[in-house]
Amino acid sequence: MRNTTRTENTRALLLRSARHEFAEHGVAGARVDRIAERAGVNKQRIYAHFGDKEQLFRYVVVQALDELSQAVTVTDDRDPAAYVARCFDYHREHPDLLRLLLWESLHYGNARLPAEEERAELYDAKVASLSDALGETAERSTPGSCSSP
């Protein structure tokens, strides 16, 4: 097996294991020993790939949000109810995403989220896409506001 393939495989195993651990226990309750054990690797691989547990959590959340963004897109059917239904179905099929977001909220409280601006841009793109499909104009949100979906 090529070294890059092994590295990519280890990284994927760690992310999958960490996603399960964080969804179940949150940032504070998650243990790198359990993540490493579930992934079948030495816990030093976590630090080598991600820096620390909090950075690993950030990667897991970003990956989960990226998956949602790719799986649930606004189509040209101009039916916002269909889009909302797809979002609802996705969250029912992937309850770990909501758990991760709730743990994130508890962990950071009122503090700014890491990469909050990038996340706001992602939501703004979703709003713009839905607005375009409906033939309406979207307004840009501000971080911390509730105007984004």
N, CA, C and O atoms as a GROMACS GRO file, in nm:
protein
  596
    1MET      N    1   0.086  -0.118   0.000
    1MET     CA    2   0.000   0.000   0.000
    1MET      C    3   0.090   0.124   0.000
    1MET      O    4   0.185   0.133   0.078
    2ARG      N    5   0.060   0.218  -0.086
    2ARG     CA    6   0.137   0.342  -0.092
    2ARG      C    7   0.122   0.418   0.039
    2ARG      O    8   0.021   0.407   0.108
    3ASN      N    9   0.224   0.496   0.072
    3ASN     CA   10   0.223   0.572   0.196
    3ASN      C   11   0.109   0.674   0.199
    3ASN      O   12   0.045   0.691   0.303
    4THR      N   13   0.083   0.742   0.085
    4THR     CA   14  -0.026   0.841   0.083
    4THR      C   15  -0.160   0.772   0.100
    4THR      O   16  -0.250   0.826   0.165
    5THR      N   17  -0.176   0.655   0.043
    5THR     CA   18  -0.301   0.582   0.059
    5THR      C   19  -0.320   0.541   0.204
    5THR      O   20  -0.431   0.551   0.258
    6ARG      N   21  -0.214   0.495   0.269
    6ARG     CA   22  -0.221   0.457   0.409
    6ARG      C   23  -0.255   0.578   0.495
    6ARG      O   24  -0.336   0.569   0.587
    7THR      N   25  -0.192   0.691   0.465
    7THR     CA   26  -0.218   0.815   0.539
    7THR      C   27  -0.363   0.858   0.522
    7THR      O   28  -0.429   0.894   0.619
    8GLU      N   29  -0.413   0.855   0.400
    8GLU     CA   30  -0.552   0.893   0.374
    8GLU      C   31  -0.648   0.797   0.444
    8GLU      O   32  -0.750   0.839   0.498
    9ASN      N   33  -0.615   0.669   0.443
    9ASN     CA   34  -0.699   0.569   0.509
    9ASN      C   35  -0.701   0.592   0.660
    9ASN      O   36  -0.807   0.587   0.722
   10THR      N   37  -0.585   0.617   0.719
   10THR     CA   38  -0.577   0.644   0.863
   10THR      C   39  -0.659   0.767   0.898
   10THR      O   40  -0.734   0.767   0.996
   11ARG      N   41  -0.646   0.871   0.819
   11ARG     CA   42  -0.720   0.995   0.842
   11ARG      C   43  -0.871   0.970   0.835
   11ARG      O   44  -0.946   1.019   0.920
   12ALA      N   45  -0.915   0.895   0.736
   12ALA     CA   46  -1.057   0.863   0.721
   12ALA      C   47  -1.108   0.780   0.839
   12ALA      O   48  -1.218   0.803   0.888
   13LEU      N   49  -1.029   0.683   0.883
   13LEU     CA   50  -1.067   0.601   0.999
   13LEU      C   51  -1.080   0.687   1.124
   13LEU      O   52  -1.173   0.670   1.202
   14LEU      N   53  -0.986   0.778   1.142
   14LEU     CA   54  -0.990   0.866   1.259
   14LEU      C   55  -1.112   0.959   1.255
   14LEU      O   56  -1.178   0.978   1.356
   15LEU      N   57  -1.141   1.015   1.138
   15LEU     CA   58  -1.256   1.104   1.127
   15LEU      C   59  -1.387   1.029   1.154
   15LEU      O   60  -1.476   1.082   1.221
   16ARG      N   61  -1.400   0.909   1.102
   16ARG     CA   62  -1.521   0.830   1.124
   16ARG      C   63  -1.536   0.794   1.271
   16ARG      O   64  -1.644   0.805   1.329
   17SER      N   65  -1.426   0.752   1.331
   17SER     CA   66  -1.428   0.716   1.473
   17SER      C   67  -1.456   0.838   1.560
   17SER      O   68  -1.534   0.830   1.655
   18ALA      N   69  -1.394   0.950   1.527
   18ALA     CA   70  -1.413   1.073   1.603
   18ALA      C   71  -1.556   1.123   1.591
   18ALA      O   72  -1.613   1.174   1.687
   19ARG      N   73  -1.613   1.110   1.474
   19ARG     CA   74  -1.752   1.155   1.454
   19ARG      C   75  -1.846   1.080   1.548
   19ARG      O   76  -1.933   1.139   1.611
   20HIS      N   77  -1.826   0.951   1.557
   20HIS     CA   78  -1.908   0.870   1.647
   20HIS      C   79  -1.884   0.911   1.793
   20HIS      O   80  -1.979   0.929   1.869
   21GLU      N   81  -1.758   0.925   1.830
   21GLU     CA   82  -1.723   0.960   1.968
   21GLU      C   83  -1.776   1.098   2.006
   21GLU      O   84  -1.834   1.114   2.114
   22PHE      N   85  -1.758   1.196   1.921
   22PHE     CA   86  -1.805   1.332   1.951
   22PHE      C   87  -1.956   1.339   1.953
   22PHE      O   88  -2.013   1.408   2.038
   23ALA      N   89  -2.022   1.270   1.863
   23ALA     CA   90  -2.169   1.272   1.862
   23ALA      C   91  -2.223   1.209   1.990
   23ALA      O   92  -2.328   1.250   2.040
   24GLU      N   93  -2.153   1.111   2.040
   24GLU     CA   94  -2.199   1.042   2.161
   24GLU      C   95  -2.162   1.114   2.290
   24GLU      O   96  -2.240   1.114   2.385
   25HIS      N   97  -2.043   1.175   2.294
   25HIS     CA   98  -1.991   1.229   2.420
   25HIS      C   99  -1.961   1.378   2.421
   25HIS      O  100  -1.932   1.434   2.526
   26GLY      N  101  -1.968   1.444   2.307
   26GLY     CA  102  -1.933   1.586   2.300
   26GLY      C  103  -1.783   1.605   2.301
   26GLY      O  104  -1.706   1.509   2.306
   27VAL      N  105  -1.742   1.731   2.296
   27VAL     CA  106  -1.599   1.762   2.293
   27VAL      C  107  -1.534   1.727   2.427
   27VAL      O  108  -1.432   1.659   2.431
   28ALA      N  109  -1.593   1.774   2.534
   28ALA     CA  110  -1.534   1.752   2.666
   28ALA      C  111  -1.533   1.605   2.706
   28ALA      O  112  -1.438   1.558   2.768
   29GLY      N  113  -1.638   1.531   2.671
   29GLY     CA  114  -1.648   1.392   2.712
   29GLY      C  115  -1.578   1.293   2.620
   29GLY      O  116  -1.554   1.179   2.659
   30ALA      N  117  -1.546   1.336   2.500
   30ALA     CA  118  -1.477   1.247   2.405
   30ALA      C  119  -1.336   1.218   2.454
   30ALA      O  120  -1.272   1.302   2.517
   31ARG      N  121  -1.289   1.099   2.426
   31ARG     CA  122  -1.155   1.058   2.467
   31ARG      C  123  -1.074   1.015   2.345
   31ARG      O  124  -1.119   0.933   2.265
   32VAL      N  125  -0.955   1.072   2.332
   32VAL     CA  126  -0.871   1.037   2.218
   32VAL      C  127  -0.833   0.889   2.221
   32VAL      O  128  -0.815   0.828   2.116
   33ASP      N  129  -0.821   0.831   2.339
   33ASP     CA  130  -0.790   0.688   2.349
   33ASP      C  131  -0.900   0.605   2.282
   33ASP      O  132  -0.870   0.511   2.208
   34ARG      N  133  -1.026   0.639   2.308
   34ARG     CA  134  -1.137   0.565   2.246
   34ARG      C  135  -1.142   0.587   2.096
   34ARG      O  136  -1.170   0.494   2.020
   35ILE      N  137  -1.115   0.710   2.053
   35ILE     CA  138  -1.115   0.740   1.909
   35ILE      C  139  -1.008   0.656   1.840
   35ILE      O  140  -1.034   0.592   1.739
   36ALA      N  141  -0.888   0.657   1.895
   36ALA     CA  142  -0.778   0.581   1.837
   36ALA      C  143  -0.806   0.432   1.838
   36ALA      O  144  -0.780   0.362   1.740
   37GLU      N  145  -0.858   0.383   1.949
   37GLU     CA  146  -0.888   0.240   1.960
   37GLU      C  147  -0.992   0.198   1.856
   37GLU      O  148  -0.975   0.095   1.790
   38ARG      N  149  -1.098   0.275   1.843
   38ARG     CA  150  -1.203   0.244   1.745
   38ARG      C  151  -1.147   0.248   1.603
   38ARG      O  152  -1.187   0.169   1.517
   39ALA      N  153  -1.056   0.341   1.578
   39ALA     CA  154  -0.996   0.354   1.445
   39ALA      C  155  -0.888   0.249   1.420
   39ALA      O  156  -0.848   0.225   1.306
   40GLY      N  157  -0.842   0.187   1.528
   40GLY     CA  158  -0.738   0.085   1.514
   40GLY      C  159  -0.600   0.144   1.488
   40GLY      O  160  -0.516   0.082   1.421
   41VAL      N  161  -0.577   0.263   1.543
   41VAL     CA  162  -0.447   0.328   1.524
   41VAL      C  163  -0.396   0.380   1.658
   41VAL      O  164  -0.471   0.385   1.757
   42ASN      N  165  -0.270   0.418   1.660
   42ASN     CA  166  -0.209   0.478   1.778
   42ASN      C  167  -0.264   0.619   1.795
   42ASN      O  168  -0.283   0.690   1.697
   43LYS      N  169  -0.290   0.660   1.919
   43LYS     CA  170  -0.349   0.793   1.941
   43LYS      C  171  -0.257   0.906   1.896
   43LYS      O  172  -0.304   1.018   1.875
   44GLN      N  173  -0.129   0.879   1.881
   44GLN     CA  174  -0.038   0.982   1.830
   44GLN      C  175  -0.074   1.022   1.687
   44GLN      O  176  -0.040   1.133   1.644
   45ARG      N  177  -0.141   0.935   1.614
   45ARG     CA  178  -0.186   0.967   1.478
   45ARG      C  179  -0.288   1.081   1.480
   45ARG      O  180  -0.294   1.160   1.386
   46ILE      N  181  -0.367   1.089   1.586
   46ILE     CA  182  -0.464   1.200   1.600
   46ILE      C  183  -0.389   1.332   1.605
   46ILE      O  184  -0.424   1.427   1.534
   47TYR      N  185  -0.287   1.337   1.688
   47TYR     CA  186  -0.211   1.460   1.703
   47TYR      C  187  -0.133   1.493   1.575
   47TYR      O  188  -0.120   1.610   1.538
   48ALA      N  189  -0.082   1.390   1.509
   48ALA     CA  190  -0.007   1.413   1.386
   48ALA      C  191  -0.096   1.466   1.274
   48ALA      O  192  -0.054   1.552   1.196
   49HIS      N  193  -0.219   1.416   1.266
   49HIS     CA  194  -0.310   1.455   1.158
   49HIS      C  195  -0.390   1.582   1.189
   49HIS      O  196  -0.419   1.660   1.099
   50PHE      N  197  -0.425   1.601   1.316
   50PHE     CA  198  -0.522   1.706   1.348
   50PHE      C  199  -0.476   1.806   1.453
   50PHE      O  200  -0.542   1.908   1.474
   51GLY      N  201  -0.366   1.781   1.518
   51GLY     CA  202  -0.316   1.874   1.619
   51GLY      C  203  -0.362   1.839   1.759
   51GLY      O  204  -0.281   1.800   1.843
   52ASP      N  205  -0.491   1.853   1.785
   52ASP     CA  206  -0.544   1.819   1.917
   52ASP      C  207  -0.691   1.780   1.904
   52ASP      O  208  -0.748   1.782   1.795
   53LYS      N  209  -0.750   1.746   2.016
   53LYS     CA  210  -0.889   1.698   2.015
   53LYS      C  211  -0.985   1.804   1.964
   53LYS      O  212  -1.078   1.772   1.890
   54GLU      N  213  -0.964   1.928   2.002
   54GLU     CA  214  -1.055   2.034   1.959
   54GLU      C  215  -1.044   2.058   1.807
   54GLU      O  216  -1.145   2.080   1.741
   55GLN      N  217  -0.923   2.053   1.755
   55GLN     CA  218  -0.906   2.066   1.609
   55GLN      C  219  -0.973   1.949   1.538
   55GLN      O  220  -1.036   1.967   1.434
   56LEU      N  221  -0.960   1.830   1.593
   56LEU     CA  222  -1.025   1.713   1.535
   56LEU      C  223  -1.176   1.733   1.534
   56LEU      O  224  -1.242   1.700   1.436
   57PHE      N  225  -1.231   1.786   1.642
   57PHE     CA  226  -1.374   1.813   1.648
   57PHE      C  227  -1.414   1.910   1.537
   57PHE      O  228  -1.516   1.891   1.471
   58ARG      N  229  -1.334   2.014   1.516
   58ARG     CA  230  -1.363   2.111   1.410
   58ARG      C  231  -1.367   2.043   1.274
   58ARG      O  232  -1.456   2.069   1.193
   59TYR      N  233  -1.269   1.956   1.247
   59TYR     CA  234  -1.266   1.882   1.120
   59TYR      C  235  -1.392   1.798   1.105
   59TYR      O  236  -1.452   1.793   0.997
   60VAL      N  237  -1.433   1.732   1.212
   60VAL     CA  238  -1.551   1.645   1.207
   60VAL      C  239  -1.676   1.727   1.175
   60VAL      O  240  -1.756   1.687   1.091
   61VAL      N  241  -1.693   1.841   1.241
   61VAL     CA  242  -1.810   1.925   1.217
   61VAL      C  243  -1.810   1.979   1.075
   61VAL      O  244  -1.913   1.976   1.007
   62VAL      N  245  -1.697   2.027   1.029
   62VAL     CA  246  -1.688   2.080   0.892
   62VAL      C  247  -1.720   1.970   0.791
   62VAL      O  248  -1.792   1.994   0.695
   63GLN      N  249  -1.666   1.851   0.812
   63GLN     CA  250  -1.693   1.740   0.722
   63GLN      C  251  -1.843   1.706   0.722
   63GLN      O  252  -1.900   1.684   0.615
   64ALA      N  253  -1.905   1.703   0.838
   64ALA     CA  254  -2.047   1.671   0.847
   64ALA      C  255  -2.131   1.777   0.776
   64ALA      O  256  -2.227   1.743   0.708
   65LEU      N  257  -2.096   1.903   0.792
   65LEU     CA  258  -2.169   2.011   0.725
   65LEU      C  259  -2.147   2.007   0.574
   65LEU      O  260  -2.239   2.034   0.496
   66ASP      N  261  -2.026   1.973   0.532
   66ASP     CA  262  -1.998   1.958   0.388
   66ASP      C  263  -2.082   1.846   0.327
   66ASP      O  264  -2.134   1.860   0.217
   67GLU      N  265  -2.094   1.737   0.400
   67GLU     CA  266  -2.175   1.626   0.352
   67GLU      C  267  -2.321   1.668   0.335
   67GLU      O  268  -2.385   1.633   0.236
   68LEU      N  269  -2.373   1.742   0.432
   68LEU     CA  270  -2.509   1.793   0.422
   68LEU      C  271  -2.523   1.884   0.300
   68LEU      O  272  -2.618   1.872   0.223
   69SER      N  273  -2.429   1.974   0.284
   69SER     CA  274  -2.433   2.069   0.173
   69SER      C  275  -2.431   1.999   0.038
   69SER      O  276  -2.498   2.043  -0.056
   70GLN      N  277  -2.355   1.893   0.027
   70GLN     CA  278  -2.348   1.818  -0.098
   70GLN      C  279  -2.470   1.731  -0.120
   70GLN      O  280  -2.515   1.713  -0.234
   71ALA      N  281  -2.524   1.677  -0.013
   71ALA     CA  282  -2.638   1.584  -0.026
   71ALA      C  283  -2.770   1.655  -0.047
   71ALA      O  284  -2.857   1.604  -0.118
   72VAL      N  285  -2.786   1.772   0.012
   72VAL     CA  286  -2.913   1.844   0.004
   72VAL      C  287  -2.889   1.975  -0.069
   72VAL      O  288  -2.840   2.073  -0.012
   73THR      N  289  -2.924   1.975  -0.195
   73THR     CA  290  -2.906   2.094  -0.277
   73THR      C  291  -3.041   2.148  -0.321
   73THR      O  292  -3.141   2.077  -0.322
   74VAL      N  293  -3.040   2.273  -0.355
   74VAL     CA  294  -3.160   2.334  -0.409
   74VAL      C  295  -3.169   2.295  -0.556
   74VAL      O  296  -3.074   2.315  -0.632
   75THR      N  297  -3.280   2.240  -0.593
   75THR     CA  298  -3.298   2.200  -0.732
   75THR      C  299  -3.374   2.309  -0.807
   75THR      O  300  -3.418   2.408  -0.748
   76ASP      N  301  -3.388   2.290  -0.935
   76ASP     CA  302  -3.457   2.388  -1.017
   76ASP      C  303  -3.609   2.371  -1.013
   76ASP      O  304  -3.679   2.434  -1.092
   77ASP      N  305  -3.659   2.288  -0.922
   77ASP     CA  306  -3.804   2.265  -0.921
   77ASP      C  307  -3.883   2.380  -0.857
   77ASP      O  308  -4.006   2.379  -0.855
   78ARG      N  309  -3.810   2.481  -0.803
   78ARG     CA  310  -3.872   2.600  -0.744
   78ARG      C  311  -3.972   2.564  -0.634
   78ARG      O  312  -4.071   2.635  -0.614
   79ASP      N  313  -3.947   2.457  -0.565
   79ASP     CA  314  -4.038   2.413  -0.460
   79ASP      C  315  -3.966   2.415  -0.326
   79ASP      O  316  -3.897   2.319  -0.291
   80PRO      N  317  -3.981   2.524  -0.250
   80PRO     CA  318  -3.910   2.531  -0.121
   80PRO      C  319  -3.953   2.421  -0.025
   80PRO      O  320  -3.874   2.378   0.059
   81ALA      N  321  -4.077   2.376  -0.035
   81ALA     CA  322  -4.123   2.268   0.053
   81ALA      C  323  -4.044   2.140   0.026
   81ALA      O  324  -4.014   2.065   0.119
   82ALA      N  325  -4.012   2.113  -0.099
   82ALA     CA  326  -3.934   1.994  -0.134
   82ALA      C  327  -3.793   2.005  -0.076
   82ALA      O  328  -3.738   1.906  -0.028
   83TYR      N  329  -3.735   2.124  -0.082
   83TYR     CA  330  -3.602   2.146  -0.025
   83TYR      C  331  -3.603   2.124   0.126
   83TYR      O  332  -3.517   2.056   0.181
   84VAL      N  333  -3.702   2.182   0.191
   84VAL     CA  334  -3.714   2.165   0.336
   84VAL      C  335  -3.734   2.018   0.371
   84VAL      O  336  -3.678   1.968   0.469
   85ALA      N  337  -3.814   1.949   0.293
   85ALA     CA  338  -3.837   1.806   0.316
   85ALA      C  339  -3.707   1.727   0.302
   85ALA      O  340  -3.681   1.636   0.380
   86ARG      N  341  -3.625   1.761   0.202
   86ARG     CA  342  -3.496   1.693   0.185
   86ARG      C  343  -3.404   1.721   0.304
   86ARG      O  344  -3.333   1.632   0.350
   87CYS      N  345  -3.405   1.845   0.353
   87CYS     CA  346  -3.326   1.878   0.473
   87CYS      C  347  -3.373   1.795   0.592
   87CYS      O  348  -3.292   1.738   0.666
   88PHE      N  349  -3.503   1.790   0.610
   88PHE     CA  350  -3.561   1.714   0.722
   88PHE      C  351  -3.522   1.566   0.711
   88PHE      O  352  -3.478   1.506   0.809
   89ASP      N  353  -3.538   1.510   0.592
   89ASP     CA  354  -3.504   1.369   0.571
   89ASP      C  355  -3.356   1.344   0.598
   89ASP      O  356  -3.320   1.243   0.658
   90TYR      N  357  -3.271   1.434   0.553
   90TYR     CA  358  -3.127   1.417   0.576
   90TYR      C  359  -3.097   1.413   0.725
   90TYR      O  360  -3.023   1.327   0.772
   91HIS      N  361  -3.155   1.506   0.800
   91HIS     CA  362  -3.129   1.509   0.944
   91HIS      C  363  -3.186   1.386   1.014
   91HIS      O  364  -3.127   1.339   1.112
   92ARG      N  365  -3.297   1.335   0.968
   92ARG     CA  366  -3.350   1.211   1.028
   92ARG      C  367  -3.259   1.093   0.999
   92ARG      O  368  -3.242   1.006   1.084
   93GLU      N  369  -3.200   1.090   0.880
   93GLU     CA  370  -3.110   0.980   0.842
   93GLU      C  371  -2.970   0.996   0.901
   93GLU      O  372  -2.894   0.899   0.908
   94HIS      N  373  -2.935   1.116   0.942
   94HIS     CA  374  -2.801   1.146   0.996
   94HIS      C  375  -2.813   1.222   1.128
   94HIS      O  376  -2.774   1.338   1.135
   95PRO      N  377  -2.867   1.159   1.232
   95PRO     CA  378  -2.886   1.230   1.358
   95PRO      C  379  -2.756   1.277   1.422
   95PRO      O  380  -2.757   1.366   1.507
   96ASP      N  381  -2.644   1.218   1.383
   96ASP     CA  382  -2.517   1.260   1.441
   96ASP      C  383  -2.484   1.405   1.408
   96ASP      O  384  -2.417   1.471   1.487
   97LEU      N  385  -2.530   1.456   1.294
   97LEU     CA  386  -2.502   1.596   1.259
   97LEU      C  387  -2.566   1.690   1.361
   97LEU      O  388  -2.501   1.782   1.410
   98LEU      N  389  -2.691   1.668   1.392
   98LEU     CA  390  -2.757   1.753   1.492
   98LEU      C  391  -2.692   1.739   1.629
   98LEU      O  392  -2.676   1.838   1.701
   99ARG      N  393  -2.654   1.618   1.664
   99ARG     CA  394  -2.586   1.598   1.792
   99ARG      C  395  -2.454   1.675   1.796
   99ARG      O  396  -2.422   1.740   1.895
  100LEU      N  397  -2.378   1.668   1.686
  100LEU     CA  398  -2.251   1.741   1.679
  100LEU      C  399  -2.274   1.891   1.695
  100LEU      O  400  -2.200   1.959   1.767
  101LEU      N  401  -2.375   1.943   1.627
  101LEU     CA  402  -2.403   2.086   1.635
  101LEU      C  403  -2.449   2.127   1.775
  101LEU      O  404  -2.415   2.235   1.823
  102LEU      N  405  -2.526   2.041   1.839
  102LEU     CA  406  -2.567   2.071   1.977
  102LEU      C  407  -2.447   2.068   2.072
  102LEU      O  408  -2.434   2.157   2.157
  103TRP      N  409  -2.361   1.968   2.058
  103TRP     CA  410  -2.241   1.963   2.142
  103TRP      C  411  -2.153   2.084   2.116
  103TRP      O  412  -2.095   2.141   2.209
  104GLU      N  413  -2.143   2.124   1.989
  104GLU     CA  414  -2.064   2.242   1.955
  104GLU      C  415  -2.119   2.365   2.025
  104GLU      O  416  -2.043   2.445   2.079
  105SER      N  417  -2.250   2.379   2.022
  105SER     CA  418  -2.314   2.493   2.087
  105SER      C  419  -2.288   2.493   2.237
  105SER      O  420  -2.258   2.597   2.295
  106LEU      N  421  -2.298   2.379   2.299
  106LEU     CA  422  -2.270   2.369   2.442
  106LEU      C  423  -2.124   2.399   2.473
  106LEU      O  424  -2.093   2.465   2.572
  107HIS      N  425  -2.036   2.351   2.389
  107HIS     CA  426  -1.892   2.368   2.412
  107HIS      C  427  -1.849   2.514   2.398
  107HIS      O  428  -1.775   2.566   2.482
  108TYR      N  429  -1.895   2.580   2.294
  108TYR     CA  430  -1.851   2.718   2.267
  108TYR      C  431  -1.940   2.823   2.332
  108TYR      O  432  -1.898   2.938   2.347
  109GLY      N  433  -2.061   2.786   2.370
  109GLY     CA  434  -2.150   2.882   2.434
  109GLY      C  435  -2.172   3.004   2.347
  109GLY      O  436  -2.207   2.992   2.230
  110ASN      N  437  -2.151   3.122   2.403
  110ASN     CA  438  -2.169   3.246   2.329
  110ASN      C  439  -2.044   3.291   2.255
  110ASN      O  440  -2.046   3.393   2.186
  111ALA      N  441  -1.936   3.218   2.268
  111ALA     CA  442  -1.812   3.254   2.199
  111ALA      C  443  -1.828   3.230   2.048
  111ALA      O  444  -1.911   3.149   2.005
  112ARG      N  445  -1.749   3.301   1.972
  112ARG     CA  446  -1.753   3.281   1.827
  112ARG      C  447  -1.703   3.141   1.793
  112ARG      O  448  -1.610   3.089   1.854
  113LEU      N  449  -1.767   3.082   1.695
  113LEU     CA  450  -1.726   2.949   1.650
  113LEU      C  451  -1.600   2.960   1.565
  113LEU      O  452  -1.579   3.061   1.498
  114PRO      N  453  -1.518   2.856   1.568
  114PRO     CA  454  -1.404   2.855   1.475
  114PRO      C  455  -1.460   2.856   1.332
  114PRO      O  456  -1.557   2.786   1.302
  115ALA      N  457  -1.400   2.934   1.246
  115ALA     CA  458  -1.441   2.943   1.106
  115ALA      C  459  -1.587   2.986   1.089
  115ALA      O  460  -1.655   2.943   0.996
  116GLU      N  461  -1.634   3.071   1.180
  116GLU     CA  462  -1.773   3.115   1.176
  116GLU      C  463  -1.805   3.190   1.046
  116GLU      O  464  -1.913   3.174   0.990
  117GLU      N  465  -1.712   3.270   0.999
  117GLU     CA  466  -1.734   3.344   0.874
  117GLU      C  467  -1.753   3.250   0.756
  117GLU      O  468  -1.843   3.270   0.674
  118GLU      N  469  -1.670   3.146   0.747
  118GLU     CA  470  -1.682   3.050   0.638
  118GLU      C  471  -1.817   2.978   0.644
  118GLU      O  472  -1.879   2.952   0.540
  119ARG      N  473  -1.860   2.946   0.764
  119ARG     CA  474  -1.989   2.878   0.778
  119ARG      C  475  -2.103   2.971   0.737
  119ARG      O  476  -2.197   2.928   0.671
  120ALA      N  477  -2.094   3.098   0.775
  120ALA     CA  478  -2.196   3.195   0.735
  120ALA      C  479  -2.201   3.207   0.583
  120ALA      O  480  -2.308   3.220   0.525
  121GLU      N  481  -2.084   3.203   0.519
  121GLU     CA  482  -2.079   3.209   0.372
  121GLU      C  483  -2.146   3.087   0.311
  121GLU      O  484  -2.214   3.099   0.209
  122LEU      N  485  -2.128   2.970   0.371
  122LEU     CA  486  -2.194   2.849   0.322
  122LEU      C  487  -2.345   2.864   0.329
  122LEU      O  488  -2.416   2.831   0.234
  123TYR      N  489  -2.394   2.914   0.442
  123TYR     CA  490  -2.539   2.933   0.456
  123TYR      C  491  -2.590   3.042   0.363
  123TYR      O  492  -2.700   3.032   0.308
  124ASP      N  493  -2.510   3.147   0.345
  124ASP     CA  494  -2.550   3.252   0.251
  124ASP      C  495  -2.563   3.195   0.110
  124ASP      O  496  -2.655   3.232   0.036
  125ALA      N  497  -2.472   3.107   0.073
  125ALA     CA  498  -2.481   3.044  -0.060
  125ALA      C  499  -2.608   2.961  -0.072
  125ALA      O  500  -2.672   2.961  -0.178
  126LYS      N  501  -2.646   2.891   0.033
  126LYS     CA  502  -2.771   2.814   0.032
  126LYS      C  503  -2.891   2.907   0.016
  126LYS      O  504  -2.982   2.880  -0.062
  127VAL      N  505  -2.891   3.016   0.092
  127VAL     CA  506  -3.002   3.112   0.084
  127VAL      C  507  -3.009   3.171  -0.056
  127VAL      O  508  -3.117   3.184  -0.113
  128ALA      N  509  -2.894   3.208  -0.112
  128ALA     CA  510  -2.891   3.265  -0.247
  128ALA      C  511  -2.941   3.165  -0.350
  128ALA      O  512  -3.014   3.201  -0.443
  129SER      N  513  -2.902   3.040  -0.335
  129SER     CA  514  -2.945   2.937  -0.429
  129SER      C  515  -3.096   2.917  -0.422
  129SER      O  516  -3.162   2.905  -0.525
  130LEU      N  517  -3.149   2.912  -0.301
  130LEU     CA  518  -3.293   2.896  -0.285
  130LEU      C  519  -3.367   3.020  -0.337
  130LEU      O  520  -3.471   3.009  -0.401
  131SER      N  521  -3.313   3.137  -0.309
  131SER     CA  522  -3.374   3.261  -0.358
  131SER      C  523  -3.375   3.265  -0.510
  131SER      O  524  -3.475   3.304  -0.571
  132ASP      N  525  -3.264   3.225  -0.572
  132ASP     CA  526  -3.258   3.220  -0.718
  132ASP      C  527  -3.363   3.126  -0.774
  132ASP      O  528  -3.430   3.157  -0.872
  133ALA      N  529  -3.378   3.010  -0.711
  133ALA     CA  530  -3.476   2.912  -0.758
  133ALA      C  531  -3.618   2.969  -0.747
  133ALA      O  532  -3.705   2.934  -0.826
  134LEU      N  533  -3.639   3.056  -0.649
  134LEU     CA  534  -3.772   3.115  -0.630
  134LEU      C  535  -3.788   3.248  -0.703
  134LEU      O  536  -3.897   3.306  -0.705
  135GLY      N  537  -3.680   3.296  -0.764
  135GLY     CA  538  -3.686   3.424  -0.834
  135GLY      C  539  -3.692   3.543  -0.740
  135GLY      O  540  -3.750   3.646  -0.773
  136GLU      N  541  -3.632   3.529  -0.622
  136GLU     CA  542  -3.632   3.637  -0.523
  136GLU      C  543  -3.489   3.681  -0.495
  136GLU      O  544  -3.394   3.617  -0.538
  137THR      N  545  -3.474   3.790  -0.422
  137THR     CA  546  -3.344   3.843  -0.385
  137THR      C  547  -3.312   3.802  -0.242
  137THR      O  548  -3.396   3.815  -0.152
  138ALA      N  549  -3.190   3.752  -0.222
  138ALA     CA  550  -3.148   3.710  -0.088
  138ALA      C  551  -3.072   3.822  -0.021
  138ALA      O  552  -3.004   3.901  -0.087
  139GLU      N  553  -3.084   3.830   0.112
  139GLU     CA  554  -3.008   3.926   0.191
  139GLU      C  555  -2.895   3.851   0.260
  139GLU      O  556  -2.913   3.738   0.304
  140ARG      N  557  -2.779   3.916   0.269
  140ARG     CA  558  -2.665   3.854   0.335
  140ARG      C  559  -2.688   3.855   0.485
  140ARG      O  560  -2.733   3.955   0.542
  141SER      N  561  -2.657   3.742   0.548
  141SER     CA  562  -2.669   3.734   0.693
  141SER      C  563  -2.544   3.788   0.759
  141SER      O  564  -2.442   3.810   0.693
  142THR      N  565  -2.553   3.809   0.887
  142THR     CA  566  -2.436   3.845   0.966
  142THR      C  567  -2.411   3.733   1.064
  142THR      O  568  -2.506   3.672   1.113
  143PRO      N  569  -2.285   3.704   1.094
  143PRO     CA  570  -2.257   3.596   1.190
  143PRO      C  571  -2.333   3.617   1.320
  143PRO      O  572  -2.338   3.727   1.375
  144GLY      N  573  -2.391   3.509   1.368
  144GLY     CA  574  -2.466   3.515   1.492
  144GLY      C  575  -2.612   3.548   1.472
  144GLY      O  576  -2.689   3.542   1.568
  145SER      N  577  -2.652   3.583   1.350
  145SER     CA  578  -2.792   3.615   1.328
  145SER      C  579  -2.870   3.487   1.296
  145SER      O  580  -2.810   3.384   1.266
  146CYS      N  581  -2.996   3.496   1.303
  146CYS     CA  582  -3.081   3.379   1.278
  146CYS      C  583  -3.146   3.385   1.141
  146CYS      O  584  -3.243   3.314   1.116
  147SER      N  585  -3.096   3.468   1.053
  147SER     CA  586  -3.160   3.481   0.922
  147SER      C  587  -3.119   3.373   0.825
  147SER      O  588  -3.184   3.355   0.722
  148SER      N  589  -3.012   3.299   0.855
  148SER     CA  590  -2.970   3.191   0.766
  148SER      C  591  -3.042   3.064   0.805
  148SER      O  592  -3.079   3.046   0.921
  149PRO      N  593  -3.063   2.973   0.705
  149PRO     CA  594  -3.130   2.846   0.739
  149PRO      C  595  -3.043   2.758   0.822
  149PRO      O  596  -3.083   2.648   0.858
   0.00000   0.00000   0.00000
